[in-house]
Amino acid sequence: MEITFSVNGTRHRATVDELSTVAELLRGPVGLQGTKIACGEGTCGACTVLVNGSPLLSCILLAAQVDGAELQTVEGLGEEGSLSPLQRAFIEEDAFQCGFCTPGQLLSASALLERTDKPTREDIRAAMSGNLCRCGAYVKIERAILRASGQEVNV
């Protein structure tokens, strides 16, 4: 089937089969490599992208389901040539180690900050609960989100 969709503000058209996932679509025909496929079963969150502003797991979301949708990937954060405040906060707080989960973490955090200007630690933990970090950088990720929201960072 043929679908049309936008990724990071750019309109795309693709022919997909009924079992193609959004992650495969993004990494294949669209050519963006930031979305990671780790578990392939929707349990780790590394493949999180925003679909019409909501964080969804692209490894289990069928490409046919995003016909007409607006997608945002990690490549769409920030402006051309500069990092977003959230990306800068992740760097300042050293909120990643191996970096494999970082794209999904950033997209989930971005969706949270769109919904909530000043999230509490509990808000952050709830919003980020679907994103696993094998390196265990959870405290640093929480601090980065607090920093990006303009809040004081104390542990």
Phi and psi in radians as a Rosetta constraint file:
Dihedral C 1 N 2 CA 2 C 2 CIRCULARHARMONIC -1.707 0.35
Dihedral N 2 CA 2 C 2 N 3 CIRCULARHARMONIC 2.331 0.35
Dihedral C 2 N 3 CA 3 C 3 CIRCULARHARMONIC -2.221 0.35
Dihedral N 3 CA 3 C 3 N 4 CIRCULARHARMONIC 2.699 0.35
Dihedral C 3 N 4 CA 4 C 4 CIRCULARHARMONIC -2.165 0.35
Dihedral N 4 CA 4 C 4 N 5 CIRCULARHARMONIC 2.530 0.35
Dihedral C 4 N 5 CA 5 C 5 CIRCULARHARMONIC -2.852 0.35
Dihedral N 5 CA 5 C 5 N 6 CIRCULARHARMONIC 2.890 0.35
Dihedral C 5 N 6 CA 6 C 6 CIRCULARHARMONIC -2.000 0.35
Dihedral N 6 CA 6 C 6 N 7 CIRCULARHARMONIC 2.484 0.35
Dihedral C 6 N 7 CA 7 C 7 CIRCULARHARMONIC -2.221 0.35
Dihedral N 7 CA 7 C 7 N 8 CIRCULARHARMONIC 2.055 0.35
Dihedral C 7 N 8 CA 8 C 8 CIRCULARHARMONIC 0.936 0.35
Dihedral N 8 CA 8 C 8 N 9 CIRCULARHARMONIC 0.654 0.35
Dihedral C 8 N 9 CA 9 C 9 CIRCULARHARMONIC 1.539 0.35
Dihedral N 9 CA 9 C 9 N 10 CIRCULARHARMONIC -0.046 0.35
Dihedral C 9 N 10 CA 10 C 10 CIRCULARHARMONIC -1.864 0.35
Dihedral N 10 CA 10 C 10 N 11 CIRCULARHARMONIC 2.234 0.35
Dihedral C 10 N 11 CA 11 C 11 CIRCULARHARMONIC -1.314 0.35
Dihedral N 11 CA 11 C 11 N 12 CIRCULARHARMONIC 2.432 0.35
Dihedral C 11 N 12 CA 12 C 12 CIRCULARHARMONIC -2.334 0.35
Dihedral N 12 CA 12 C 12 N 13 CIRCULARHARMONIC 2.717 0.35
Dihedral C 12 N 13 CA 13 C 13 CIRCULARHARMONIC -2.326 0.35
Dihedral N 13 CA 13 C 13 N 14 CIRCULARHARMONIC 2.385 0.35
Dihedral C 13 N 14 CA 14 C 14 CIRCULARHARMONIC -2.599 0.35
Dihedral N 14 CA 14 C 14 N 15 CIRCULARHARMONIC 2.662 0.35
Dihedral C 14 N 15 CA 15 C 15 CIRCULARHARMONIC -1.762 0.35
Dihedral N 15 CA 15 C 15 N 16 CIRCULARHARMONIC 2.159 0.35
Dihedral C 15 N 16 CA 16 C 16 CIRCULARHARMONIC -2.227 0.35
Dihedral N 16 CA 16 C 16 N 17 CIRCULARHARMONIC 2.688 0.35
Dihedral C 16 N 17 CA 17 C 17 CIRCULARHARMONIC -1.614 0.35
Dihedral N 17 CA 17 C 17 N 18 CIRCULARHARMONIC 2.977 0.35
Dihedral C 17 N 18 CA 18 C 18 CIRCULARHARMONIC -1.161 0.35
Dihedral N 18 CA 18 C 18 N 19 CIRCULARHARMONIC -0.268 0.35
Dihedral C 18 N 19 CA 19 C 19 CIRCULARHARMONIC -1.877 0.35
Dihedral N 19 CA 19 C 19 N 20 CIRCULARHARMONIC 0.018 0.35
Dihedral C 19 N 20 CA 20 C 20 CIRCULARHARMONIC -1.185 0.35
Dihedral N 20 CA 20 C 20 N 21 CIRCULARHARMONIC 2.428 0.35
Dihedral C 20 N 21 CA 21 C 21 CIRCULARHARMONIC -1.711 0.35
Dihedral N 21 CA 21 C 21 N 22 CIRCULARHARMONIC 2.865 0.35
Dihedral C 21 N 22 CA 22 C 22 CIRCULARHARMONIC -1.104 0.35
Dihedral N 22 CA 22 C 22 N 23 CIRCULARHARMONIC -0.683 0.35
Dihedral C 22 N 23 CA 23 C 23 CIRCULARHARMONIC -1.044 0.35
Dihedral N 23 CA 23 C 23 N 24 CIRCULARHARMONIC -0.775 0.35
Dihedral C 23 N 24 CA 24 C 24 CIRCULARHARMONIC -1.132 0.35
Dihedral N 24 CA 24 C 24 N 25 CIRCULARHARMONIC -0.677 0.35
Dihedral C 24 N 25 CA 25 C 25 CIRCULARHARMONIC -1.089 0.35
Dihedral N 25 CA 25 C 25 N 26 CIRCULARHARMONIC -0.816 0.35
Dihedral C 25 N 26 CA 26 C 26 CIRCULARHARMONIC -1.153 0.35
Dihedral N 26 CA 26 C 26 N 27 CIRCULARHARMONIC -0.768 0.35
Dihedral C 26 N 27 CA 27 C 27 CIRCULARHARMONIC -1.362 0.35
Dihedral N 27 CA 27 C 27 N 28 CIRCULARHARMONIC -0.406 0.35
Dihedral C 27 N 28 CA 28 C 28 CIRCULARHARMONIC -1.640 0.35
Dihedral N 28 CA 28 C 28 N 29 CIRCULARHARMONIC -1.719 0.35
Dihedral C 28 N 29 CA 29 C 29 CIRCULARHARMONIC -0.995 0.35
Dihedral N 29 CA 29 C 29 N 30 CIRCULARHARMONIC -0.638 0.35
Dihedral C 29 N 30 CA 30 C 30 CIRCULARHARMONIC -1.326 0.35
Dihedral N 30 CA 30 C 30 N 31 CIRCULARHARMONIC -0.530 0.35
Dihedral C 30 N 31 CA 31 C 31 CIRCULARHARMONIC 1.435 0.35
Dihedral N 31 CA 31 C 31 N 32 CIRCULARHARMONIC 0.384 0.35
Dihedral C 31 N 32 CA 32 C 32 CIRCULARHARMONIC -1.795 0.35
Dihedral N 32 CA 32 C 32 N 33 CIRCULARHARMONIC 2.208 0.35
Dihedral C 32 N 33 CA 33 C 33 CIRCULARHARMONIC -1.762 0.35
Dihedral N 33 CA 33 C 33 N 34 CIRCULARHARMONIC -0.012 0.35
Dihedral C 33 N 34 CA 34 C 34 CIRCULARHARMONIC -1.188 0.35
Dihedral N 34 CA 34 C 34 N 35 CIRCULARHARMONIC -0.563 0.35
Dihedral C 34 N 35 CA 35 C 35 CIRCULARHARMONIC -1.291 0.35
Dihedral N 35 CA 35 C 35 N 36 CIRCULARHARMONIC 2.133 0.35
Dihedral C 35 N 36 CA 36 C 36 CIRCULARHARMONIC -1.712 0.35
Dihedral N 36 CA 36 C 36 N 37 CIRCULARHARMONIC 2.479 0.35
Dihedral C 36 N 37 CA 37 C 37 CIRCULARHARMONIC -1.893 0.35
Dihedral N 37 CA 37 C 37 N 38 CIRCULARHARMONIC 1.914 0.35
Dihedral C 37 N 38 CA 38 C 38 CIRCULARHARMONIC -1.901 0.35
Dihedral N 38 CA 38 C 38 N 39 CIRCULARHARMONIC -1.226 0.35
Dihedral C 38 N 39 CA 39 C 39 CIRCULARHARMONIC -1.455 0.35
Dihedral N 39 CA 39 C 39 N 40 CIRCULARHARMONIC -0.543 0.35
Dihedral C 39 N 40 CA 40 C 40 CIRCULARHARMONIC 1.247 0.35
Dihedral N 40 CA 40 C 40 N 41 CIRCULARHARMONIC 0.160 0.35
Dihedral C 40 N 41 CA 41 C 41 CIRCULARHARMONIC -2.324 0.35
Dihedral N 41 CA 41 C 41 N 42 CIRCULARHARMONIC 0.217 0.35
Dihedral C 41 N 42 CA 42 C 42 CIRCULARHARMONIC 1.345 0.35
Dihedral N 42 CA 42 C 42 N 43 CIRCULARHARMONIC 0.473 0.35
Dihedral C 42 N 43 CA 43 C 43 CIRCULARHARMONIC -1.939 0.35
Dihedral N 43 CA 43 C 43 N 44 CIRCULARHARMONIC -0.294 0.35
Dihedral C 43 N 44 CA 44 C 44 CIRCULARHARMONIC -1.829 0.35
Dihedral N 44 CA 44 C 44 N 45 CIRCULARHARMONIC -0.438 0.35
Dihedral C 44 N 45 CA 45 C 45 CIRCULARHARMONIC 1.482 0.35
Dihedral N 45 CA 45 C 45 N 46 CIRCULARHARMONIC -0.046 0.35
Dihedral C 45 N 46 CA 46 C 46 CIRCULARHARMONIC -1.077 0.35
Dihedral N 46 CA 46 C 46 N 47 CIRCULARHARMONIC -0.453 0.35
Dihedral C 46 N 47 CA 47 C 47 CIRCULARHARMONIC -1.630 0.35
Dihedral N 47 CA 47 C 47 N 48 CIRCULARHARMONIC 0.173 0.35
Dihedral C 47 N 48 CA 48 C 48 CIRCULARHARMONIC -1.030 0.35
Dihedral N 48 CA 48 C 48 N 49 CIRCULARHARMONIC 2.283 0.35
Dihedral C 48 N 49 CA 49 C 49 CIRCULARHARMONIC -2.306 0.35
Dihedral N 49 CA 49 C 49 N 50 CIRCULARHARMONIC 2.865 0.35
Dihedral C 49 N 50 CA 50 C 50 CIRCULARHARMONIC -1.682 0.35
Dihedral N 50 CA 50 C 50 N 51 CIRCULARHARMONIC 2.243 0.35
Dihedral C 50 N 51 CA 51 C 51 CIRCULARHARMONIC -2.070 0.35
Dihedral N 51 CA 51 C 51 N 52 CIRCULARHARMONIC 1.971 0.35
Dihedral C 51 N 52 CA 52 C 52 CIRCULARHARMONIC 0.896 0.35
Dihedral N 52 CA 52 C 52 N 53 CIRCULARHARMONIC 0.667 0.35
Dihedral C 52 N 53 CA 53 C 53 CIRCULARHARMONIC 1.551 0.35
Dihedral N 53 CA 53 C 53 N 54 CIRCULARHARMONIC -0.149 0.35
Dihedral C 53 N 54 CA 54 C 54 CIRCULARHARMONIC -1.791 0.35
Dihedral N 54 CA 54 C 54 N 55 CIRCULARHARMONIC 2.364 0.35
Dihedral C 54 N 55 CA 55 C 55 CIRCULARHARMONIC -1.253 0.35
Dihedral N 55 CA 55 C 55 N 56 CIRCULARHARMONIC 2.172 0.35
Dihedral C 55 N 56 CA 56 C 56 CIRCULARHARMONIC -2.330 0.35
Dihedral N 56 CA 56 C 56 N 57 CIRCULARHARMONIC 2.715 0.35
Dihedral C 56 N 57 CA 57 C 57 CIRCULARHARMONIC -1.524 0.35
Dihedral N 57 CA 57 C 57 N 58 CIRCULARHARMONIC 1.888 0.35
Dihedral C 57 N 58 CA 58 C 58 CIRCULARHARMONIC -1.301 0.35
Dihedral N 58 CA 58 C 58 N 59 CIRCULARHARMONIC -0.231 0.35
Dihedral C 58 N 59 CA 59 C 59 CIRCULARHARMONIC -1.362 0.35
Dihedral N 59 CA 59 C 59 N 60 CIRCULARHARMONIC -0.301 0.35
Dihedral C 59 N 60 CA 60 C 60 CIRCULARHARMONIC -2.087 0.35
Dihedral N 60 CA 60 C 60 N 61 CIRCULARHARMONIC -0.021 0.35
Dihedral C 60 N 61 CA 61 C 61 CIRCULARHARMONIC -1.553 0.35
Dihedral N 61 CA 61 C 61 N 62 CIRCULARHARMONIC 2.168 0.35
Dihedral C 61 N 62 CA 62 C 62 CIRCULARHARMONIC -1.263 0.35
Dihedral N 62 CA 62 C 62 N 63 CIRCULARHARMONIC 2.442 0.35
Dihedral C 62 N 63 CA 63 C 63 CIRCULARHARMONIC -1.008 0.35
Dihedral N 63 CA 63 C 63 N 64 CIRCULARHARMONIC -0.635 0.35
Dihedral C 63 N 64 CA 64 C 64 CIRCULARHARMONIC -1.068 0.35
Dihedral N 64 CA 64 C 64 N 65 CIRCULARHARMONIC -0.424 0.35
Dihedral C 64 N 65 CA 65 C 65 CIRCULARHARMONIC -1.322 0.35
Dihedral N 65 CA 65 C 65 N 66 CIRCULARHARMONIC -0.216 0.35
Dihedral C 65 N 66 CA 66 C 66 CIRCULARHARMONIC -1.803 0.35
Dihedral N 66 CA 66 C 66 N 67 CIRCULARHARMONIC 0.256 0.35
Dihedral C 66 N 67 CA 67 C 67 CIRCULARHARMONIC -1.024 0.35
Dihedral N 67 CA 67 C 67 N 68 CIRCULARHARMONIC 2.132 0.35
Dihedral C 67 N 68 CA 68 C 68 CIRCULARHARMONIC 1.473 0.35
Dihedral N 68 CA 68 C 68 N 69 CIRCULARHARMONIC -0.003 0.35
Dihedral C 68 N 69 CA 69 C 69 CIRCULARHARMONIC -1.572 0.35
Dihedral N 69 CA 69 C 69 N 70 CIRCULARHARMONIC 2.852 0.35
Dihedral C 69 N 70 CA 70 C 70 CIRCULARHARMONIC -1.860 0.35
Dihedral N 70 CA 70 C 70 N 71 CIRCULARHARMONIC 2.086 0.35
Dihedral C 70 N 71 CA 71 C 71 CIRCULARHARMONIC -1.896 0.35
Dihedral N 71 CA 71 C 71 N 72 CIRCULARHARMONIC 2.557 0.35
Dihedral C 71 N 72 CA 72 C 72 CIRCULARHARMONIC -2.225 0.35
Dihedral N 72 CA 72 C 72 N 73 CIRCULARHARMONIC 2.302 0.35
Dihedral C 72 N 73 CA 73 C 73 CIRCULARHARMONIC -1.991 0.35
Dihedral N 73 CA 73 C 73 N 74 CIRCULARHARMONIC 3.074 0.35
Dihedral C 73 N 74 CA 74 C 74 CIRCULARHARMONIC -1.042 0.35
Dihedral N 74 CA 74 C 74 N 75 CIRCULARHARMONIC -0.517 0.35
Dihedral C 74 N 75 CA 75 C 75 CIRCULARHARMONIC -1.156 0.35
Dihedral N 75 CA 75 C 75 N 76 CIRCULARHARMONIC -0.348 0.35
Dihedral C 75 N 76 CA 76 C 76 CIRCULARHARMONIC -1.577 0.35
Dihedral N 76 CA 76 C 76 N 77 CIRCULARHARMONIC -0.018 0.35
Dihedral C 76 N 77 CA 77 C 77 CIRCULARHARMONIC -1.364 0.35
Dihedral N 77 CA 77 C 77 N 78 CIRCULARHARMONIC 2.579 0.35
Dihedral C 77 N 78 CA 78 C 78 CIRCULARHARMONIC 1.313 0.35
Dihedral N 78 CA 78 C 78 N 79 CIRCULARHARMONIC -3.140 0.35
Dihedral C 78 N 79 CA 79 C 79 CIRCULARHARMONIC -1.803 0.35
Dihedral N 79 CA 79 C 79 N 80 CIRCULARHARMONIC 2.849 0.35
Dihedral C 79 N 80 CA 80 C 80 CIRCULARHARMONIC -0.887 0.35
Dihedral N 80 CA 80 C 80 N 81 CIRCULARHARMONIC 2.061 0.35
Dihedral C 80 N 81 CA 81 C 81 CIRCULARHARMONIC 1.447 0.35
Dihedral N 81 CA 81 C 81 N 82 CIRCULARHARMONIC 0.024 0.35
Dihedral C 81 N 82 CA 82 C 82 CIRCULARHARMONIC -2.466 0.35
Dihedral N 82 CA 82 C 82 N 83 CIRCULARHARMONIC 2.667 0.35
Dihedral C 82 N 83 CA 83 C 83 CIRCULARHARMONIC -1.461 0.35
Dihedral N 83 CA 83 C 83 N 84 CIRCULARHARMONIC 2.686 0.35
Dihedral C 83 N 84 CA 84 C 84 CIRCULARHARMONIC -1.312 0.35
Dihedral N 84 CA 84 C 84 N 85 CIRCULARHARMONIC 2.824 0.35
Dihedral C 84 N 85 CA 85 C 85 CIRCULARHARMONIC -0.978 0.35
Dihedral N 85 CA 85 C 85 N 86 CIRCULARHARMONIC -0.623 0.35
Dihedral C 85 N 86 CA 86 C 86 CIRCULARHARMONIC -1.168 0.35
Dihedral N 86 CA 86 C 86 N 87 CIRCULARHARMONIC -0.766 0.35
Dihedral C 86 N 87 CA 87 C 87 CIRCULARHARMONIC -1.091 0.35
Dihedral N 87 CA 87 C 87 N 88 CIRCULARHARMONIC -0.738 0.35
Dihedral C 87 N 88 CA 88 C 88 CIRCULARHARMONIC -1.079 0.35
Dihedral N 88 CA 88 C 88 N 89 CIRCULARHARMONIC -0.717 0.35
Dihedral C 88 N 89 CA 89 C 89 CIRCULARHARMONIC -1.110 0.35
Dihedral N 89 CA 89 C 89 N 90 CIRCULARHARMONIC -0.684 0.35
Dihedral C 89 N 90 CA 90 C 90 CIRCULARHARMONIC -1.059 0.35
Dihedral N 90 CA 90 C 90 N 91 CIRCULARHARMONIC -0.689 0.35
Dihedral C 90 N 91 CA 91 C 91 CIRCULARHARMONIC -1.205 0.35
Dihedral N 91 CA 91 C 91 N 92 CIRCULARHARMONIC -0.823 0.35
Dihedral C 91 N 92 CA 92 C 92 CIRCULARHARMONIC -1.077 0.35
Dihedral N 92 CA 92 C 92 N 93 CIRCULARHARMONIC -0.589 0.35
Dihedral C 92 N 93 CA 93 C 93 CIRCULARHARMONIC -1.648 0.35
Dihedral N 93 CA 93 C 93 N 94 CIRCULARHARMONIC 0.055 0.35
Dihedral C 93 N 94 CA 94 C 94 CIRCULARHARMONIC 0.895 0.35
Dihedral N 94 CA 94 C 94 N 95 CIRCULARHARMONIC 0.860 0.35
Dihedral C 94 N 95 CA 95 C 95 CIRCULARHARMONIC -1.494 0.35
Dihedral N 95 CA 95 C 95 N 96 CIRCULARHARMONIC 0.406 0.35
Dihedral C 95 N 96 CA 96 C 96 CIRCULARHARMONIC -2.637 0.35
Dihedral N 96 CA 96 C 96 N 97 CIRCULARHARMONIC 2.662 0.35
Dihedral C 96 N 97 CA 97 C 97 CIRCULARHARMONIC -2.109 0.35
Dihedral N 97 CA 97 C 97 N 98 CIRCULARHARMONIC -1.334 0.35
Dihedral C 97 N 98 CA 98 C 98 CIRCULARHARMONIC -1.308 0.35
Dihedral N 98 CA 98 C 98 N 99 CIRCULARHARMONIC -0.473 0.35
Dihedral C 98 N 99 CA 99 C 99 CIRCULARHARMONIC 1.519 0.35
Dihedral N 99 CA 99 C 99 N 100 CIRCULARHARMONIC -0.080 0.35
Dihedral C 99 N 100 CA 100 C 100 CIRCULARHARMONIC -1.137 0.35
Dihedral N 100 CA 100 C 100 N 101 CIRCULARHARMONIC -0.653 0.35
Dihedral C 100 N 101 CA 101 C 101 CIRCULARHARMONIC -1.471 0.35
Dihedral N 101 CA 101 C 101 N 102 CIRCULARHARMONIC -0.194 0.35
Dihedral C 101 N 102 CA 102 C 102 CIRCULARHARMONIC -0.984 0.35
Dihedral N 102 CA 102 C 102 N 103 CIRCULARHARMONIC -0.778 0.35
Dihedral C 102 N 103 CA 103 C 103 CIRCULARHARMONIC -0.997 0.35
Dihedral N 103 CA 103 C 103 N 104 CIRCULARHARMONIC -0.796 0.35
Dihedral C 103 N 104 CA 104 C 104 CIRCULARHARMONIC -1.155 0.35
Dihedral N 104 CA 104 C 104 N 105 CIRCULARHARMONIC -0.689 0.35
Dihedral C 104 N 105 CA 105 C 105 CIRCULARHARMONIC -1.059 0.35
Dihedral N 105 CA 105 C 105 N 106 CIRCULARHARMONIC -0.808 0.35
Dihedral C 105 N 106 CA 106 C 106 CIRCULARHARMONIC -1.087 0.35
Dihedral N 106 CA 106 C 106 N 107 CIRCULARHARMONIC -0.712 0.35
Dihedral C 106 N 107 CA 107 C 107 CIRCULARHARMONIC -1.225 0.35
Dihedral N 107 CA 107 C 107 N 108 CIRCULARHARMONIC -0.709 0.35
Dihedral C 107 N 108 CA 108 C 108 CIRCULARHARMONIC -1.118 0.35
Dihedral N 108 CA 108 C 108 N 109 CIRCULARHARMONIC -0.742 0.35
Dihedral C 108 N 109 CA 109 C 109 CIRCULARHARMONIC -1.144 0.35
Dihedral N 109 CA 109 C 109 N 110 CIRCULARHARMONIC -0.690 0.35
Dihedral C 109 N 110 CA 110 C 110 CIRCULARHARMONIC -1.066 0.35
Dihedral N 110 CA 110 C 110 N 111 CIRCULARHARMONIC -0.759 0.35
Dihedral C 110 N 111 CA 111 C 111 CIRCULARHARMONIC -1.106 0.35
Dihedral N 111 CA 111 C 111 N 112 CIRCULARHARMONIC -0.706 0.35
Dihedral C 111 N 112 CA 112 C 112 CIRCULARHARMONIC -1.055 0.35
Dihedral N 112 CA 112 C 112 N 113 CIRCULARHARMONIC -0.823 0.35
Dihedral C 112 N 113 CA 113 C 113 CIRCULARHARMONIC -1.205 0.35
Dihedral N 113 CA 113 C 113 N 114 CIRCULARHARMONIC -0.411 0.35
Dihedral C 113 N 114 CA 114 C 114 CIRCULARHARMONIC -1.239 0.35
Dihedral N 114 CA 114 C 114 N 115 CIRCULARHARMONIC -0.601 0.35
Dihedral C 114 N 115 CA 115 C 115 CIRCULARHARMONIC -1.467 0.35
Dihedral N 115 CA 115 C 115 N 116 CIRCULARHARMONIC -0.560 0.35
Dihedral C 115 N 116 CA 116 C 116 CIRCULARHARMONIC -2.402 0.35
Dihedral N 116 CA 116 C 116 N 117 CIRCULARHARMONIC 1.964 0.35
Dihedral C 116 N 117 CA 117 C 117 CIRCULARHARMONIC -1.079 0.35
Dihedral N 117 CA 117 C 117 N 118 CIRCULARHARMONIC -0.760 0.35
Dihedral C 117 N 118 CA 118 C 118 CIRCULARHARMONIC -2.215 0.35
Dihedral N 118 CA 118 C 118 N 119 CIRCULARHARMONIC 1.322 0.35
Dihedral C 118 N 119 CA 119 C 119 CIRCULARHARMONIC -1.185 0.35
Dihedral N 119 CA 119 C 119 N 120 CIRCULARHARMONIC 2.563 0.35
Dihedral C 119 N 120 CA 120 C 120 CIRCULARHARMONIC -1.429 0.35
Dihedral N 120 CA 120 C 120 N 121 CIRCULARHARMONIC 2.962 0.35
Dihedral C 120 N 121 CA 121 C 121 CIRCULARHARMONIC -1.045 0.35
Dihedral N 121 CA 121 C 121 N 122 CIRCULARHARMONIC -0.633 0.35
Dihedral C 121 N 122 CA 122 C 122 CIRCULARHARMONIC -1.169 0.35
Dihedral N 122 CA 122 C 122 N 123 CIRCULARHARMONIC -0.711 0.35
Dihedral C 122 N 123 CA 123 C 123 CIRCULARHARMONIC -1.023 0.35
Dihedral N 123 CA 123 C 123 N 124 CIRCULARHARMONIC -0.781 0.35
Dihedral C 123 N 124 CA 124 C 124 CIRCULARHARMONIC -1.106 0.35
Dihedral N 124 CA 124 C 124 N 125 CIRCULARHARMONIC -0.834 0.35
Dihedral C 124 N 125 CA 125 C 125 CIRCULARHARMONIC -1.059 0.35
Dihedral N 125 CA 125 C 125 N 126 CIRCULARHARMONIC -0.709 0.35
Dihedral C 125 N 126 CA 126 C 126 CIRCULARHARMONIC -1.161 0.35
Dihedral N 126 CA 126 C 126 N 127 CIRCULARHARMONIC -0.796 0.35
Dihedral C 126 N 127 CA 127 C 127 CIRCULARHARMONIC -1.165 0.35
Dihedral N 127 CA 127 C 127 N 128 CIRCULARHARMONIC -0.546 0.35
Dihedral C 127 N 128 CA 128 C 128 CIRCULARHARMONIC -1.676 0.35
Dihedral N 128 CA 128 C 128 N 129 CIRCULARHARMONIC 0.037 0.35
Dihedral C 128 N 129 CA 129 C 129 CIRCULARHARMONIC -1.096 0.35
Dihedral N 129 CA 129 C 129 N 130 CIRCULARHARMONIC -0.387 0.35
Dihedral C 129 N 130 CA 130 C 130 CIRCULARHARMONIC -1.542 0.35
Dihedral N 130 CA 130 C 130 N 131 CIRCULARHARMONIC 0.053 0.35
Dihedral C 130 N 131 CA 131 C 131 CIRCULARHARMONIC -1.965 0.35
Dihedral N 131 CA 131 C 131 N 132 CIRCULARHARMONIC 2.003 0.35
Dihedral C 131 N 132 CA 132 C 132 CIRCULARHARMONIC -1.616 0.35
Dihedral N 132 CA 132 C 132 N 133 CIRCULARHARMONIC 2.523 0.35
Dihedral C 132 N 133 CA 133 C 133 CIRCULARHARMONIC -2.193 0.35
Dihedral N 133 CA 133 C 133 N 134 CIRCULARHARMONIC 1.927 0.35
Dihedral C 133 N 134 CA 134 C 134 CIRCULARHARMONIC -1.157 0.35
Dihedral N 134 CA 134 C 134 N 135 CIRCULARHARMONIC -0.400 0.35
Dihedral C 134 N 135 CA 135 C 135 CIRCULARHARMONIC -1.453 0.35
Dihedral N 135 CA 135 C 135 N 136 CIRCULARHARMONIC -0.251 0.35
Dihedral C 135 N 136 CA 136 C 136 CIRCULARHARMONIC 1.355 0.35
Dihedral N 136 CA 136 C 136 N 137 CIRCULARHARMONIC 0.607 0.35
Dihedral C 136 N 137 CA 137 C 137 CIRCULARHARMONIC -1.524 0.35
Dihedral N 137 CA 137 C 137 N 138 CIRCULARHARMONIC 0.451 0.35
Dihedral C 137 N 138 CA 138 C 138 CIRCULARHARMONIC -1.013 0.35
Dihedral N 138 CA 138 C 138 N 139 CIRCULARHARMONIC -0.751 0.35
Dihedral C 138 N 139 CA 139 C 139 CIRCULARHARMONIC -1.116 0.35
Dihedral N 139 CA 139 C 139 N 140 CIRCULARHARMONIC -0.729 0.35
Dihedral C 139 N 140 CA 140 C 140 CIRCULARHARMONIC -1.186 0.35
Dihedral N 140 CA 140 C 140 N 141 CIRCULARHARMONIC -0.627 0.35
Dihedral C 140 N 141 CA 141 C 141 CIRCULARHARMONIC -1.133 0.35
Dihedral N 141 CA 141 C 141 N 142 CIRCULARHARMONIC -0.788 0.35
Dihedral C 141 N 142 CA 142 C 142 CIRCULARHARMONIC -1.040 0.35
Dihedral N 142 CA 142 C 142 N 143 CIRCULARHARMONIC -0.769 0.35
Dihedral C 142 N 143 CA 143 C 143 CIRCULARHARMONIC -1.098 0.35
Dihedral N 143 CA 143 C 143 N 144 CIRCULARHARMONIC -0.699 0.35
Dihedral C 143 N 144 CA 144 C 144 CIRCULARHARMONIC -1.113 0.35
Dihedral N 144 CA 144 C 144 N 145 CIRCULARHARMONIC -0.706 0.35
Dihedral C 144 N 145 CA 145 C 145 CIRCULARHARMONIC -1.181 0.35
Dihedral N 145 CA 145 C 145 N 146 CIRCULARHARMONIC -0.730 0.35
Dihedral C 145 N 146 CA 146 C 146 CIRCULARHARMONIC -1.037 0.35
Dihedral N 146 CA 146 C 146 N 147 CIRCULARHARMONIC -0.801 0.35
Dihedral C 146 N 147 CA 147 C 147 CIRCULARHARMONIC -1.055 0.35
Dihedral N 147 CA 147 C 147 N 148 CIRCULARHARMONIC -0.785 0.35
Dihedral C 147 N 148 CA 148 C 148 CIRCULARHARMONIC -1.119 0.35
Dihedral N 148 CA 148 C 148 N 149 CIRCULARHARMONIC -0.461 0.35
Dihedral C 148 N 149 CA 149 C 149 CIRCULARHARMONIC -1.540 0.35
Dihedral N 149 CA 149 C 149 N 150 CIRCULARHARMONIC 0.058 0.35
Dihedral C 149 N 150 CA 150 C 150 CIRCULARHARMONIC 1.436 0.35
Dihedral N 150 CA 150 C 150 N 151 CIRCULARHARMONIC 0.240 0.35
Dihedral C 150 N 151 CA 151 C 151 CIRCULARHARMONIC -1.634 0.35
Dihedral N 151 CA 151 C 151 N 152 CIRCULARHARMONIC 2.742 0.35
Dihedral C 151 N 152 CA 152 C 152 CIRCULARHARMONIC -1.194 0.35
Dihedral N 152 CA 152 C 152 N 153 CIRCULARHARMONIC 2.406 0.35
Dihedral C 152 N 153 CA 153 C 153 CIRCULARHARMONIC -1.846 0.35
Dihedral N 153 CA 153 C 153 N 154 CIRCULARHARMONIC 1.884 0.35
Dihedral C 153 N 154 CA 154 C 154 CIRCULARHARMONIC -2.275 0.35
Dihedral N 154 CA 154 C 154 N 155 CIRCULARHARMONIC 2.434 0.35
